[in-house]
Amino acid sequence: MGMGFSLAGSHLIFFVASVIVAGVVAGAFTAVTLNISGSLNEKCNRVKEKLDTDFEIINDPEKIPLSG
């Protein structure tokens, strides 16, 4: 009988390894997603600052000429 490892033991090792790999992949995807989200947030803030202007009403009824 080989090294005394049963089929259930090897399945358990493969299961634990696959759970660890899945955790690492999920962590990497989370990090990439957060990085992209942060970059988009910064870019949107820059665009917002460029487009954000103060509007002033320049039509003063007291200064409208009545005769052409």
Secondary structure as GFF3:
##gff-version 3
##sequence-region A 1 68
A	DSSP	alpha_helix	7	51	.	.	.	ID=ss1
A	DSSP	three_ten_helix	61	63	.	.	.	ID=ss2
###
